Amino acid sequence: MRALDAPARLDRARRLLDTAPPAPLPGQLAVEVDETPPVCEHGNPRCGETPVRPYVQGPRCEAHQPANTRPYFQPPK
C-alpha cells in the first residue's frame, strides 16, 4: 500500500515546487536590521571603540584583538 502512495506524494511535491512563491509586500524585509553598530566588548568596563571585527569572544577593536590580549602574548623582538 505504501508503494501506491509514493507516486501520489511525489506528484504533489512536484506541483508544490512548480508553483511560484507569493509576491512580497511593499516594504517587507526578510531579515531584521540592527541599527546600532557593534562596539568593542573587551574589558570591564567595556572598551566601546568602533570599528570592530567579529571574534568568538565578541566584537573587538584593533587594539584588543584576541591575539594581542592573551595573557601569554609576547610581542616579537
Number of C-alpha atoms within 10 A of each C-alpha: 5 6 7 8 9 11 11 11 11 11 11 12 11 11 10 11 10 9 8 7 8 6 6 9 7 6 5 7 9 6 6 6 7 7 6 6 8 18 19 22 18 20 9 6 7 10 15 16 17 14 13 20 14 13 10 7 10 15 20 24 20 13 14 18 19 17 11 13 12 10 8 8 10 10 6 4 3
